[in-house]
């Protein structure tokens, strides 16, 4: 039987698998299909539109602008593979920069995986919004906390000055090799200040939530009087620096060891018979589980990926883009497991079963089968 009601179905994508989970011991064979509601569709990811600051943000000196491309040519003299183990990585970007203005110190919090360690390397992406403008300089340093707080201290040995950075709508890669290594806590703030003739055009690449470690959705800025030091976040985008931090670890790090879709947390040496995915990779979400990653406003853009890489979108384990796994119409619940058990139901008697729907956006119920 198929029904086609016109009511909305709202579900909990964080608590279920690709086709939902059955929580009761006895359940009818049942399937639910949804289509993405225009009114309820997820907010599109903006890649070139100028963002605005939030209404509660007291700082009005900054501006976000699009850039054209990423240039990974290092500025800072680090050649080859960066040293150490990566404990913070935020390389999700939208090809957009935030320009705080000349001599305005900006800072972003960075929670490192693995805790306190010895810093050997960090990286930051910056850019200028002029097509062929004057070069600018960038001063970068790490703090134990928000630089605006009196309880925070500058971590000596982390200060680096990068000079004569091109101002050409292309993101430039600033790399710092820290030798000798410097002890840092498990949570740091990276502070950035722009100066020089092109400083008014300069900014850092706007990131997302970090892939390794984490960062809060806010920035710290030391703005001119009367505003002074304050925290703020961006409207329409997550507030994070595009950055990397590498350290020396005392103990070998653990990471995901993949044997097919089976995932275990081990050291690289202990990952025998499997494929080690790298330090601090996780099994929750499962980096070993391949599937279809659906994105876009109607979730009809498909990429073959894994569960860990498919963040903030819809993931269908063991599906592929060739199988048309992505929307706008998609299945959010399926239970077709046959037990050969029939439960007699008296005429007129009502039975009910609880359903927890699978991942996706808030949607409109399109059909169901039973």
Secondary structure, 3 states (H helix, E strand, C coil): CEECCCCEECCCHHHCCCCCEECCCCCCCEEEEEEECCCCCCCCCCCCCCCEECCCCCCCCCEEEECCEEEEEEECCCCCCCCCEEEEEECCEEEEEEECCCCCEEEEEEECCCCCEEEEEEEEEEEECCCCEEEEEEEEEEECCCCCCCCCCECCCCCEEEEEEEECCEEEEEEEEEEEEEEECCEEEEEEEEECCCHHHEEEEEECCCCECECCCCEEEECCCCCCEEEECEECCCCCECEEEEEECCCCCEEEEEECCEEEEEECCCCCCCEEEEECCCECCECCCEEEEEECCCCCEEEEEECCCCCCCEEEECCCHHHCCCCCEEEEEEECCCCCCCCCCCCCCCCCCCEECCCCCCEEEEEEEC
